[in-house]
Each structure stands twice: as C-alpha cells, then as structure tokens.
Amino acid sequence: MNNSIWFFDNIDVFQILCPHKFTEYKKDHSFNFFKKGDYIYFEDDIANKVFLVNSGKIKVGYLTEDGEEMITAILSKGQIFGEKAILGEEKRNEFAQALDNEASTCVVTLDIMHELLRQNTEFSISIYKFIGYRFKKLERRLQIMLFKDAKTRLLEFLKELADDYGFKNAVSGDTVIKHPFTQKDIASLIGLSRPTLNILINELQDEKVLTFERKQIILYKN
C-alpha cells in the first residue's frame, strides 16, 4: 500500500510537533483533557491554534442547514486537527468533539506552528501535503455519500482504509487492515446507521469479500 503520502502513519508526528519536545517551547506547552462529549471547539470559534491528539479519539465534523451532523474525520494519537488555521482560516467552519472519557490534546498556538514550519522545510512540505491529502479525501467521501448506494459507500471507505492502514499478506495476497475505528465510527464517517452497517458487513462476509473483526479487516484477494 502507498502509505508515503499519509505520513502520520510513518512518522511520529507527536515527537515533531508537541512543544514540550522543544526546550524553547516548554514554558508554553499545555495539554487539555476532555471527557466523552466535550467539545474542543465549535463552529465560528476563533481559529488560532492547531491541536494534536495525545490520547483517545476526536471527531471532527459540521452541522448541515437541516441540523444533521456530518462527520469528516475521526482521529487518534499523533494526528492533528484544526489545521486549516495554518492556511489562514480565521473562524472554525467545523466542530471538534472528544469521543472518549480520557481524551487529551496537545495545543500548538498558530505562532509556534508557523515558527516550526519556518525552521524545518521537510516538515513544512509534509504538513502541506497532509492538508492537501485530507481535503482530497474529504471531497471524495462527500461525493461518495451524495451519489453512491450504501454498499458502495462501505466498499469505497474500505479501500480508503486499505490505503491508510493496510498491507498485503505475502502468502495469501489478501489485504489486512489494522485500524483504530469502531463500527460506530465507520457508520458515522460514511453516513450510515449502525444497524445498516451491520447488515452490509454480514452480507460481504457471506459473499466471502471480507472478514470484519474488532480492530482488523481482511479484504480477500479476488
């Protein structure tokens, strides 16, 4: 699988970004702790910080005009969110909410982030590549949700998971996906109800397309 562009899977970004790793930033370092359901920020909040997930999971999304919640990402340790502030976003156009009782984030002010980007060209390129990739993924997922049936949505999402978290079994040729998502997470990300997702998973398992386990999915070689 091509994981090179999804550089958070290959590099300990937490080691690079978290300010307490840098002597000059220790005094400005802070962790924020959250319980399940707590909001890190709301839509229209001032966008002057970037966040790293230190523990637990964080969901990012927005509300439609009809008040429906649309989830765009579910992030775990080492991944960043609120990154559109780097591109000049002044107010948030999304919310971020803790999904676990022991969620925590490392807060990086925009000034410090800009300084880190200036100091490290390679890191700067990686950050902007990541932002572009996240936008591309979001656009693709929204297209799928608008125009594809439920089963196709799930299969397309599994292909995305394979790109981000998968590897080929050298013996069988099957794709093994070790991922951090629950079934509830997956249902939220592709706009399905949990019961509908369960039905689709069972259908695909009966058709010998895949095996779905708690933290691992196996896509069988055709």
N, C-alpha and C positions, 0 to 999 in steps of 0.2 A: 504494500500500500504506500501511496505517496504521502508521508507524514511531514515532509520537509517544510511545506508551507504552513502547517499547523504547528508552529514552533513551540507552543506551550507544552506540547506532548514530549518534546525532545530536550528542552532546556528548563532548568529550574528557575523560572522567571521570578519566583518569590525571592530567591537569593540575589537576583539582579536589582529588583525594584524596591523591596522593603527598606525604608530609610534607616532602620536600626542596623542594617548591614554596613552602613557607611558612617564612619566616625563623625564626620562633619554634620550629619543629619540626625544623630542620636537624640539631641535635645528636642527635635521637632517630631519625633516618632510617636505614634499613638495607635493602639488597637481599639476598635469599637466592638462591643459584644452585643449580641441580639438573641432574643427568644423567637420561637416559631411564630410567624405572622407579623413580626416587627418590620417596619419599613426603614430602609436605609435612606432613601429619598423618594420624593413624589414628583409627578409631572409638574412642570413650571417652577421647581426649585432652582436656585442659582447653581450653575454648573461650574464649580471652582475647585473640584477635587476629582481624583481618579482613585479607584478602590481595587484592592487585591483581596481575593478570598483567602483567609487564613485557615478557617475550619468550617465545616458544614457546607450547606448548599444555599445559593442565592438565585432567585428567579428574577428575570428582567422582562418587562412587558409594558403594555399600554392598554388604555380603555378605548373602545370604539365609540362612535357617536351614540350608539344604542346602549352603551354601558357594559358591553361584553368585554371580558378580559382576554387579551391576546398575548400569549407568552412567546417571546422571541428567543430567549436563551435561559438555560439552567446551568449554573456554573459551580465548579468545585475548586478545591485548594489549588492555588498557583495561577488562577485565571483572573483577568482584570475585567472591570466593568466601569461604566461612566466615562469610557474612553473618548466619547465624542467631544468632551471638553477640550481635548488636545487639538481638535480640528476647529475650535472657535465657537462651539455651542455655548451660548450664554445662559440658557434655561433648559432644564431637562425636558425631553419630549417622551419620557418613559418613566416607569417606577422601578424600584429595586426592593425586593422583599425577602426576608430570611425564611427558609424552608425547614430549618432545624432549630432545636432549642439551644444548641451550643454553637451557633454560627458566630464567626468573628471576621472582621476585615482589617486590613492594614490600609490606612488612609494616606494618600500621597497628594499633597497640595499641587495645584497646577504649576506654581512657580518652581517647585522642586522637580516635578516631572519634566518641565522644559529644560531645566539645568541638566538633568540626567540625559536627556536626548541630545543636548549640545555636546556633552562630554564623550559620548560613545556613538560613533557613526553607525557601526554594525547593529547596535541595539536600536537606534533610531529607525533604520531601514526595516528591521524586524517588526517593530511596533506598527509602522505604517502598512506593512504587508499584512499584518494580522488584522488591522482595522478594515482594510480593503476586502480581505477574505471573509470577515464577519458580515460586512454589508452584502457581499455576493451570496453568502449562504442564506441570509435573511430574505433577500429578494427571491431566491429560488424557492424557499419554503413557502413564502406567501403566494407565489404563482401556483405551486402545487395545491395549496389549500383552497385556492379560488377555482381551479379548473379540473382537479383530479378527484376521482371517487376515493372512498375511504381506504380500500385495499391498496390502491396505487400510492396513496399518501404514505402508508406504512412502509411499503417496499422502497419507495424513494428515500424515506428517512433512514431506513436500514442501510442503504447504500452510502448515505452520508456518514452514518456511524462507522461503517467499514473503512471509509477514507480516514476518519479521525482516530479510530481506536482499534482497527482490525489488523490482522496478519494472516498470512496463508499457512495452513498446516502443510508442512513439507511432504508428509506421507500421503494424506488423503486429498490434498488440493482444496479442501474446504476453507472457508474464511471464518476465523474465530474473532469475535468482537468482545473484548473485555471493557466494559463501560461503567460509568457511575450512576446511571439513571434507573429509577424505579418505573414500574408500569404506569403509575400515575403521572410521573414526569413526562414520559413519552406521549401519553394521551394528551397532556396539556400542550406539548410542543407541536403536535400535528392536528390539533383541533378536534379530537375525538373524545367521546365519553369512555370511561374505564370499561364498562360492560362491552361496548362495541369493539374496543381494542382486544379484549379477551377473546371475543368470538373470532376476530380475524387471526389472532395468534394461533388459536386452536385449528382453524381451517388450514393455515400454512403448515402447521406441524403435521396434520393429517395428510397433506399433499406432499410431505417429505421435502418441503422447501427449506425448512429451518428447524432448529431446536432452540427453544427460548427458556433460559434459566435465569436465576435472580441477577447475577452480575455478568453473565456471559450468554452470547447468542452465537450459534453456529449456522452460517449460511452454507448449504450444501452445494458442492460443485455440480453444475448441470451436466 
